[in-house]
Amino acid sequence: MPRNSRRGCGACPAGTEKPRAFPFANPAPLSPSLIAAMALSFFIKNKKAVLNRCRDDYATKMRLKYAPYYLVMESQKDTTVRLGGRDMIMLSSNDYLGLSFHPKVIEAANAATRKWGTSTNGARSSNGSRAFHVELEDKLAAFLGKEACHIHAAGYLSVMTTVATFAQKGDVILADKNLHSCLWDGIRLSLATVERFSHNSPDDLREVLSASNLDAAKLLVVEGVYSMEGHIARLPELTDIGEEYGCFTILDDAHGFGVLGRQGRGTTEHFGLNDKVDLICGSLSKSLASTGGYVAGSREVIEYLRTNSKQTIFSAAISAGQTAAAMAALEIMQAEPQHLERLWANTKKYKTMLRGLGLDIWDSETPAVPIVLGSKERVYPFWKALLDKGVFTVMSIAPAVPAGKDLIRTAISAMHTEEQLEKIAEAMAFALKKL
């Protein structure tokens, strides 16, 4: 926010400024009450603590100074974006299968928008429910091997509400320390007691559970694929322990859906553990090439969600175009296996290249591939060097990641070409020299 400044007339030497003409020849004196009101107004404006907080926020000042975030793309086609008048390779998108520009997805979105308009203009619980919502929900439920599903206008809403709705005060939530922000927000809203366990550690989960209130209702909250690390959850061991203690298991599979399992059915199918997970939630904005989110589970659980979830009851429904895009992408996932095959082929080549350069990829097991550099002082010049060489990535520094794990976040897509992978390799080698 710009600060006020007081300046003299630039046309006059200092001290010789002419007095401003007053609009009235004989102005009436200001009343004491008006003077007091003006003084009070000035005092209050300068005492607004929230405005001062915004003005003085160090993180915002640094973001604006170095400008690593909120960069605006001028155009995009497949994995090429235009930024600052230059074409760049997009290396941090979540479009794993590359379906955002698939002709069938685009045509489905256009056709649905022409038929239904741009918005439902209401919540599903009142005036916003449409036939296309139910059609996608039925198809997602069948694909995930669940009885029912509910979709939301944002993945953040879907994932947050799975915890906020089903956990209550007095319950105990067992949470992996590296959970996404939306899950932590759901945990806070639930008012339940939270017990954290070490990232992806069944041993620590057992230890924490053994010391918890045995009589309390318990929820186990994990992710299928941890997008910052690229790790796959040790789901067989974690769910076995959860079952012993009667845990209701919630899986955020935003980055596992479309990537793992047969036809991209996700982490539960990857391990054959569909019956061990009570709720699967995730996003439509990654492999499904749309925007929105989903929650899938047994019918009684989804109906409970529809009755008790504030995020579901009071939020506007997803549009026809976005629903149709996700539906078309889901059909393509099952009919065109080449996208998933190409994704993993590209991922293998990319990781081999990074390891050949001696870069630390945090033992990533998926197309979400971090480049761990260890400090913001190393991350920024590396990120900037990649940008200079025409490769767009995202930097993540503490506290968004654990201390000492400051990193460049990258993600591979099925749409990356051989030529692009070669250019990425050259850019990585160049960036390494800047450290």
MARNUKOL-167792 format. One record per residue (C-alpha): residue number from 1; residue in three letters; x, y, z. Coordinates in steps of 0.25 Angstrom, whole numbers. Layout:
<rodos>
     i    aa    east   north      up
   NUM   ala       X       Y       Z
...
</rodos>
This chain:
<rodos>
     i    aa    east   north      up
     1   met       0       0       0
     2   pro       6      13      -4
     3   arg       9      23       7
     4   asn       4      37       7
     5   ser      15      48       4
     6   arg      15      63       6
     7   arg      22      70      -6
     8   gly      24      85      -9
     9   cys      21      91     -23
    10   gly      31      86     -33
    11   ala      31      99     -40
    12   cys      35     108     -28
    13   pro      48     108     -21
    14   ala      48     103      -7
    15   gly      41     112       3
    16   thr      35     121      -8
    17   glu      22     113     -11
    18   lys      10     121     -13
    19   pro      -2     119      -3
    20   arg     -13     111      -9
    21   ala     -25     119     -13
    22   phe     -37     116      -4
    23   pro     -50     115     -11
    24   phe     -57     125      -2
    25   ala     -53     139       1
    26   asn     -57     139      15
    27   pro     -57     124      20
    28   ala     -65     122      32
    29   pro     -57     116      44
    30   leu     -58     101      47
    31   ser     -67      97      59
    32   pro     -60      91      70
    33   ser     -68      78      68
    34   leu     -64      77      54
    35   ile     -49      79      58
    36   ala     -51      68      68
    37   ala     -57      59      58
    38   met     -46      61      48
    39   ala     -35      59      59
    40   leu     -42      46      63
    41   ser     -43      41      49
    42   phe     -28      44      47
    43   phe     -25      37      60
    44   ile     -33      25      57
    45   lys     -28      23      43
    46   asn     -13      23      48
    47   lys     -17      13      59
    48   lys     -23       2      50
    49   ala     -14     -10      54
    50   val     -18     -19      43
    51   leu     -14      -8      33
    52   asn      -1      -6      39
    53   arg       1     -21      39
    54   cys      -2     -22      24
    55   arg       8     -10      22
    56   asp      19     -16      30
    57   asp      18     -30      27
    58   tyr      32     -35      24
    59   ala      28     -47      16
    60   thr      20     -39       6
    61   lys      31     -29       5
    62   met      41     -40       1
    63   arg      30     -46      -9
    64   leu      29     -33     -16
    65   lys      44     -30     -16
    66   tyr      48     -44     -22
    67   ala      35     -47     -30
    68   pro      35     -62     -30
    69   tyr      20     -64     -29
    70   tyr       7     -59     -36
    71   leu      14     -58     -49
    72   val       4     -56     -60
    73   met       4     -65     -73
    74   glu       0     -58     -85
    75   ser      -3     -70     -93
    76   gln      -2     -86     -92
    77   lys      -2     -97    -102
    78   asp       1    -111     -96
    79   thr      13    -110     -87
    80   thr      18     -97     -93
    81   val      14     -84     -87
    82   arg      17     -70     -90
    83   leu      23     -61     -79
    84   gly      29     -47     -81
    85   gly      28     -49     -96
    86   arg      36     -61     -96
    87   asp      32     -76     -98
    88   met      35     -85     -86
    89   ile      34    -100     -83
    90   met      24    -102     -72
    91   leu      31    -111     -62
    92   ser      22    -109     -49
    93   ser       7    -112     -54
    94   asn      -1    -123     -48
    95   asp      -7    -126     -62
    96   tyr       0    -140     -60
    97   leu      -8    -147     -72
    98   gly      -7    -134     -81
    99   leu     -22    -135     -83
   100   ser     -25    -120     -81
   101   phe     -23    -118     -96
   102   his     -29    -131    -101
   103   pro     -40    -128    -112
   104   lys     -50    -137    -106
   105   val     -49    -129     -92
   106   ile     -50    -116     -98
   107   glu     -62    -119    -107
   108   ala     -69    -126     -95
   109   ala     -67    -113     -87
   110   asn     -72    -104     -98
   111   ala     -84    -113    -101
   112   ala     -88    -113     -87
   113   thr     -87     -98     -85
   114   arg     -95     -95     -97
   115   lys    -106    -105     -92
   116   trp    -106    -101     -77
   117   gly    -100     -87     -77
   118   thr     -87     -83     -69
   119   ser     -92     -84     -54
   120   thr    -103     -92     -46
   121   asn    -104     -79     -37
   122   gly    -106     -87     -25
   123   ala    -103     -98     -15
   124   arg    -106    -112     -17
   125   ser    -114    -113      -5
   126   ser    -124    -102     -10
   127   asn    -125     -98     -25
   128   gly    -112    -102     -31
   129   ser    -112    -117     -33
   130   arg    -113    -122     -47
   131   ala    -113    -135     -54
   132   phe     -99    -134     -59
   133   his     -94    -133     -44
   134   val    -100    -147     -41
   135   glu     -95    -153     -54
   136   leu     -81    -149     -51
   137   glu     -82    -154     -36
   138   asp     -88    -167     -41
   139   lys     -76    -169     -50
   140   leu     -65    -165     -40
   141   ala     -71    -174     -30
   142   ala     -71    -186     -39
   143   phe     -57    -183     -44
   144   leu     -52    -182     -29
   145   gly     -60    -194     -25
   146   lys     -68    -187     -15
   147   glu     -84    -186     -13
   148   ala     -85    -171     -14
   149   cys     -78    -158     -17
   150   his     -80    -143     -15
   151   ile     -73    -132     -24
   152   his     -70    -118     -20
   153   ala     -66    -105     -27
   154   ala     -52    -106     -21
   155   gly     -42    -117     -17
   156   tyr     -38    -110      -5
   157   leu     -53    -110       0
   158   ser     -54    -125      -3
   159   val     -42    -129       5
   160   met     -44    -119      16
   161   thr     -58    -124      19
   162   thr     -55    -138      20
   163   val     -48    -135      33
   164   ala     -56    -123      38
   165   thr     -69    -131      36
   166   phe     -66    -145      41
   167   ala     -57    -141      53
   168   gln     -63    -135      66
   169   lys     -58    -129      79
   170   gly     -54    -140      87
   171   asp     -49    -149      76
   172   val     -34    -151      73
   173   ile     -28    -149      59
   174   leu     -15    -156      55
   175   ala      -9    -147      45
   176   asp       4    -149      37
   177   lys      13    -137      40
   178   asn      14    -133      25
   179   leu      -1    -132      22
   180   his      -6    -121      12
   181   ser     -11    -108      17
   182   cys     -26    -112      14
   183   leu     -25    -124      23
   184   trp     -19    -115      34
   185   asp     -30    -105      32
   186   gly     -41    -116      33
   187   ile     -34    -121      46
   188   arg     -35    -107      52
   189   leu     -49    -106      49
   190   ser     -53    -119      55
   191   leu     -48    -116      69
   192   ala     -43    -130      71
   193   thr     -30    -133      78
   194   val     -19    -135      68
   195   glu      -7    -144      70
   196   arg       4    -143      59
   197   phe      12    -155      55
   198   ser      26    -154      47
   199   his      24    -154      32
   200   asn      20    -167      26
   201   ser      24    -175      39
   202   pro      16    -186      43
   203   asp      25    -189      55
   204   asp      22    -175      60
   205   leu       7    -176      57
   206   arg       7    -188      66
   207   glu      14    -181      77
   208   val       5    -169      77
   209   leu      -7    -177      76
   210   ser      -3    -186      88
   211   ala      -2    -173      96
   212   ser     -15    -167      92
   213   asn     -29    -168      98
   214   leu     -33    -182      95
   215   asp     -48    -178      97
   216   ala     -49    -167      88
   217   ala     -53    -168      73
   218   lys     -41    -167      64
   219   leu     -38    -163      50
   220   leu     -26    -166      42
   221   val     -22    -155      32
   222   val     -12    -157      21
   223   glu      -9    -154       7
   224   gly      -7    -164      -4
   225   val       4    -156     -11
   226   tyr      11    -145      -4
   227   ser      12    -135     -15
   228   met      24    -127      -9
   229   glu      32    -139      -6
   230   gly      27    -148     -17
   231   his      26    -160      -7
   232   ile      15    -170      -7
   233   ala       8    -173       6
   234   arg      12    -186      13
   235   leu      -3    -189      12
   236   pro      -3    -204      15
   237   glu       4    -203      28
   238   leu      -3    -190      32
   239   thr     -17    -195      30
   240   asp     -13    -208      37
   241   ile     -10    -201      50
   242   gly     -22    -191      48
   243   glu     -31    -204      47
   244   glu     -25    -209      60
   245   tyr     -29    -196      67
   246   gly     -43    -194      60
   247   cys     -38    -182      52
   248   phe     -47    -176      42
   249   thr     -38    -174      30
   250   ile     -37    -162      21
   251   leu     -29    -162       9
   252   asp     -26    -149       1
   253   asp     -22    -155     -13
   254   ala     -21    -142     -21
   255   his      -8    -146     -26
   256   gly     -10    -161     -27
   257   phe     -22    -160     -35
   258   gly     -19    -162     -50
   259   val      -4    -166     -46
   260   leu      -5    -179     -38
   261   gly     -13    -191     -40
   262   arg     -20    -198     -52
   263   gln     -24    -187     -61
   264   gly     -20    -177     -51
   265   arg     -30    -181     -40
   266   gly     -21    -176     -29
   267   thr     -13    -180     -17
   268   thr     -24    -190     -11
   269   glu     -25    -198     -24
   270   his     -10    -197     -26
   271   phe      -9    -205     -12
   272   gly     -22    -213     -14
   273   leu     -27    -206      -1
   274   asn     -40    -200      -5
   275   asp     -48    -207       7
   276   lys     -38    -201      17
   277   val     -40    -186      14
   278   asp     -53    -180      18
   279   leu     -53    -167      10
   280   ile     -45    -163      -2
   281   cys     -44    -149      -6
   282   gly     -37    -141     -16
   283   ser     -36    -131     -27
   284   leu     -42    -129     -41
   285   ser     -31    -119     -45
   286   lys     -20    -129     -47
   287   ser     -21    -142     -56
   288   leu     -36    -139     -58
   289   ala     -32    -125     -65
   290   ser     -43    -117     -59
   291   thr     -46    -110     -46
   292   gly     -53    -115     -33
   293   gly     -52    -126     -24
   294   tyr     -58    -139     -20
   295   val     -61    -148      -7
   296   ala     -64    -163      -9
   297   gly     -69    -173       1
   298   ser     -80    -182       6
   299   arg     -94    -176       3
   300   glu     -97    -174      18
   301   val     -84    -166      19
   302   ile     -87    -157       7
   303   glu    -101    -155      12
   304   tyr     -96    -151      25
   305   leu     -86    -141      18
   306   arg     -98    -135      11
   307   thr    -106    -133      24
   308   asn     -94    -127      32
   309   ser     -84    -121      24
   310   lys     -84    -106      24
   311   gln     -75    -106      12
   312   thr     -84    -114       4
   313   ile     -97    -108       9
   314   phe     -93     -93       7
   315   ser     -84     -93      -5
   316   ala     -88     -91     -19
   317   ala     -88    -103     -28
   318   ile     -78    -106     -39
   319   ser     -81    -101     -53
   320   ala     -86    -110     -65
   321   gly     -74    -107     -73
   322   gln     -64    -111     -62
   323   thr     -72    -124     -59
   324   ala     -73    -128     -73
   325   ala     -58    -126     -75
   326   ala     -55    -135     -63
   327   met     -65    -145     -68
   328   ala     -58    -145     -82
   329   ala     -44    -147     -76
   330   leu     -49    -158     -67
   331   glu     -54    -165     -80
   332   ile     -41    -163     -87
   333   met     -33    -169     -75
   334   gln     -40    -182     -77
   335   ala     -40    -182     -93
   336   glu     -26    -176     -96
   337   pro     -16    -183     -87
   338   gln      -4    -176     -95
   339   his      -5    -164     -86
   340   leu      -2    -171     -73
   341   glu       9    -179     -80
   342   arg      15    -167     -86
   343   leu      15    -160     -72
   344   trp      23    -171     -66
   345   ala      33    -172     -77
   346   asn      35    -157     -76
   347   thr      36    -158     -61
   348   lys      47    -168     -62
   349   lys      55    -160     -72
   350   tyr      54    -148     -64
   351   lys      59    -154     -51
   352   thr      70    -161     -58
   353   met      75    -148     -63
   354   leu      74    -141     -49
   355   arg      81    -152     -42
   356   gly      92    -151     -53
   357   leu      94    -137     -49
   358   gly      95    -141     -35
   359   leu      82    -134     -30
   360   asp      75    -138     -18
   361   ile      60    -142     -22
   362   trp      56    -146      -8
   363   asp      54    -161     -12
   364   ser      42    -157     -20
   365   glu      34    -168     -25
   366   thr      24    -161     -34
   367   pro      24    -150     -45
   368   ala      24    -140     -34
   369   val      39    -137     -33
   370   pro      45    -128     -23
   371   ile      59    -123     -25
   372   val      64    -121     -11
   373   leu      75    -110      -9
   374   gly      74    -108       6
   375   ser      73     -92       8
   376   lys      65     -81       2
   377   glu      79     -75      -2
   378   arg      81     -86     -11
   379   val      67     -88     -16
   380   tyr      65     -74     -22
   381   pro      77     -73     -31
   382   phe      74     -87     -36
   383   trp      60     -84     -39
   384   lys      64     -71     -45
   385   ala      74     -78     -54
   386   leu      64     -88     -59
   387   leu      54     -76     -62
   388   asp      65     -69     -70
   389   lys      67     -82     -78
   390   gly      52     -83     -81
   391   val      48     -93     -71
   392   phe      37     -89     -61
   393   thr      37     -96     -48
   394   val      32     -92     -34
   395   met      41     -90     -21
   396   ser      36     -95      -8
   397   ile      44     -90       5
   398   ala      42     -92      20
   399   pro      32     -92      27
   400   ala      24     -98      15
   401   val      34    -109      15
   402   pro      43    -114      27
   403   ala      55    -106      31
   404   gly      67    -111      22
   405   lys      58    -116      11
   406   asp      56    -103       3
   407   leu      53    -108     -11
   408   ile      49    -105     -25
   409   arg      36    -112     -28
   410   thr      35    -119     -42
   411   ala      25    -128     -48
   412   ile      25    -136     -61
   413   ser      14    -137     -71
   414   ala      10    -147     -81
   415   met      11    -136     -91
   416   his      26    -132     -89
   417   thr      33    -135    -102
   418   glu      47    -141    -104
   419   glu      52    -128    -109
   420   gln      46    -121     -96
   421   leu      53    -131     -87
   422   glu      66    -128     -94
   423   lys      65    -113     -92
   424   ile      61    -116     -77
   425   ala      74    -124     -75
   426   glu      82    -112     -81
   427   ala      75    -102     -72
   428   met      77    -111     -60
   429   ala      92    -112     -63
   430   phe      93     -97     -65
   431   ala      85     -94     -52
   432   leu      95    -103     -44
   433   lys     106     -94     -48
   434   lys      99     -82     -41
   435   leu     100     -89     -28
</rodos>
